[in-house]
Amino acid sequence: MNPSCPAIEGTSIAGGRDEPIVTKGEIGFRSGDREVVLGSGGYITKPRGEMHAMWNAGPVPARMIEIISPAGFENFFHELAEMIESDGQDLAEISALAGT
């Protein structure tokens, strides 16, 4: 995550587990009314169907590994990249793509 990139607010995974692990830098997470900034080695489990957001909380690029189950949601990221390249960011379209 680049420090200049804004957070994408209001995404959720319908019916799955979503567990990011920070591998470099600092990443902020908001899930429901809880907010935390995690450094390298930190992780969080986000409840199913709960709206959440992530952002780079530090001054340098950050990295994370995202464990998502069940399988199949990885296609969301491919489709999201195509959507952003072709016609920008429409939150309603992104939410529909995520199944929320």
HUMO-V853539 format. One record per pair of residues at least 24 apart in sequence whose ideal C-beta (glycine too) atoms are under 10 Angstrom apart, sorted by the first residue. I is the first residue (numbers start at 1). J is the second residue. D is the distance in whole Angstrom. If there is no record, write none. Layout:
# HUMO-V853539
I | J | D
I | J | D
This chain:
# HUMO-V853539
1 | 25 | 8
1 | 26 | 10
1 | 27 | 6
1 | 28 | 10
1 | 54 | 8
1 | 55 | 7
1 | 56 | 4
1 | 57 | 9
1 | 58 | 9
1 | 60 | 10
1 | 61 | 7
1 | 62 | 5
1 | 63 | 7
1 | 64 | 8
2 | 56 | 7
2 | 60 | 9
2 | 61 | 6
2 | 62 | 8
3 | 55 | 9
3 | 56 | 5
3 | 57 | 9
3 | 58 | 7
3 | 59 | 6
3 | 60 | 7
3 | 61 | 7
3 | 62 | 8
4 | 56 | 8
4 | 61 | 10
5 | 55 | 8
5 | 56 | 7
5 | 61 | 9
6 | 53 | 10
6 | 55 | 7
6 | 56 | 9
6 | 89 | 10
7 | 52 | 10
7 | 53 | 5
7 | 54 | 6
7 | 55 | 4
7 | 56 | 8
7 | 57 | 10
8 | 52 | 10
8 | 53 | 7
8 | 54 | 8
8 | 55 | 8
8 | 80 | 9
8 | 89 | 8
8 | 91 | 9
8 | 94 | 7
9 | 51 | 8
9 | 52 | 9
9 | 53 | 5
9 | 54 | 10
9 | 55 | 9
9 | 91 | 8
10 | 51 | 5
10 | 52 | 8
10 | 53 | 7
10 | 91 | 7
10 | 94 | 8
10 | 95 | 7
10 | 98 | 9
10 | 100 | 8
11 | 46 | 10
11 | 51 | 7
11 | 52 | 6
11 | 53 | 7
11 | 54 | 9
11 | 76 | 9
11 | 80 | 9
11 | 91 | 9
11 | 94 | 7
11 | 95 | 7
11 | 97 | 10
11 | 98 | 6
11 | 100 | 7
12 | 46 | 8
12 | 47 | 9
12 | 48 | 8
12 | 49 | 5
12 | 50 | 6
12 | 51 | 5
12 | 52 | 6
12 | 95 | 8
12 | 98 | 7
12 | 99 | 9
12 | 100 | 5
13 | 46 | 8
13 | 47 | 10
13 | 48 | 7
13 | 49 | 7
13 | 50 | 9
13 | 52 | 9
13 | 68 | 7
13 | 69 | 9
13 | 70 | 10
13 | 73 | 6
13 | 76 | 8
13 | 98 | 7
13 | 99 | 8
13 | 100 | 8
14 | 48 | 8
14 | 49 | 6
14 | 73 | 9
14 | 98 | 7
14 | 99 | 4
14 | 100 | 6
15 | 48 | 6
15 | 49 | 7
15 | 70 | 8
15 | 73 | 10
15 | 99 | 8
16 | 46 | 10
16 | 48 | 6
16 | 49 | 9
16 | 68 | 6
16 | 69 | 6
16 | 70 | 6
16 | 71 | 9
16 | 72 | 9
16 | 73 | 6
16 | 99 | 9
17 | 45 | 7
17 | 46 | 8
17 | 47 | 9
17 | 48 | 7
17 | 67 | 7
17 | 68 | 7
17 | 69 | 5
17 | 70 | 8
17 | 73 | 10
18 | 44 | 9
18 | 45 | 8
18 | 46 | 5
18 | 47 | 9
18 | 48 | 8
18 | 50 | 9
18 | 52 | 8
18 | 66 | 7
18 | 67 | 8
18 | 68 | 5
18 | 69 | 9
18 | 73 | 8
19 | 43 | 6
19 | 44 | 7
19 | 45 | 5
19 | 46 | 7
19 | 65 | 9
19 | 66 | 7
19 | 67 | 4
19 | 68 | 8
19 | 69 | 9
20 | 44 | 6
20 | 45 | 9
20 | 46 | 8
20 | 52 | 10
20 | 54 | 7
20 | 64 | 5
20 | 65 | 7
20 | 66 | 5
20 | 67 | 8
20 | 68 | 9
21 | 63 | 10
21 | 64 | 6
21 | 65 | 5
21 | 66 | 8
21 | 67 | 7
22 | 54 | 10
22 | 57 | 10
22 | 62 | 7
22 | 63 | 8
22 | 64 | 5
22 | 65 | 8
23 | 62 | 8
23 | 63 | 5
23 | 64 | 6
23 | 65 | 6
24 | 58 | 9
24 | 60 | 8
24 | 61 | 7
24 | 62 | 6
24 | 63 | 4
24 | 64 | 8
25 | 56 | 7
25 | 57 | 8
25 | 58 | 5
25 | 59 | 9
25 | 60 | 5
25 | 61 | 6
25 | 62 | 3
25 | 63 | 7
25 | 64 | 9
26 | 55 | 10
26 | 56 | 7
26 | 57 | 4
26 | 58 | 4
26 | 59 | 9
26 | 60 | 9
26 | 62 | 6
27 | 54 | 6
27 | 55 | 7
27 | 56 | 6
27 | 57 | 6
27 | 58 | 8
27 | 62 | 5
27 | 63 | 9
27 | 64 | 6
28 | 53 | 8
28 | 54 | 7
28 | 55 | 5
28 | 56 | 8
28 | 57 | 4
28 | 58 | 9
28 | 62 | 9
29 | 53 | 7
29 | 54 | 6
29 | 55 | 8
29 | 57 | 9
29 | 64 | 10
30 | 54 | 8
30 | 55 | 8
38 | 62 | 10
38 | 64 | 9
40 | 64 | 10
43 | 67 | 9
49 | 99 | 10
49 | 100 | 8
51 | 95 | 10
51 | 100 | 8
73 | 98 | 8
73 | 99 | 8
